[in-house]
Amino acid sequence: MRPYPQESLELVRSITRPYLLAHGEPIAWGEEGARSLGIEDLDGTRPDYGEASEIREGEIAVYWVSS
């Protein structure tokens, strides 16, 4: 998960989409996306793996498949 400004989501998706051998575009974003992945820690303070990420006001959590 990486936080991005909400208004940058479509740009992030379009930039990462062609790079399928790395991880491609995000598979989910925001609270609804997190829930669809089974993530219960919506504020990012207790991640299942890795370190916590700060999500600032105006940012959205963006999730990729791990490669």
PEKA-V170879 format. One record per pair of residues at least 6 apart in sequence whose ideal C-beta (glycine too) atoms are under 6 Angstrom apart, sorted by the first residue. I is the first residue (numbers start at 1). J is the second residue. D is the distance in Angstrom with one decimal. If there is no record, write none. Layout:
# PEKA-V170879
I;J;D
I;J;D
This chain:
# PEKA-V170879
1;61;5.2
1;63;5.2
2;62;5.5
3;53;5.8
3;55;4.5
3;59;4.2
3;61;5.8
4;12;5.4
4;62;5.3
5;58;5.8
5;59;5.7
6;60;4.8
13;25;4.7
16;25;4.8
17;25;4.2
23;64;4.5
23;65;5.8
23;67;4.9
26;62;4.7
26;63;5.8
26;64;5.3
27;63;5.9
27;65;5.6
28;36;5.7
28;37;5.3
28;63;4.5
29;60;5.5
29;62;4.6
30;60;5.1
31;42;5.4
34;42;5.6
44;52;5.7
44;53;5.1
44;55;5.1
45;52;5.2
55;61;5.8
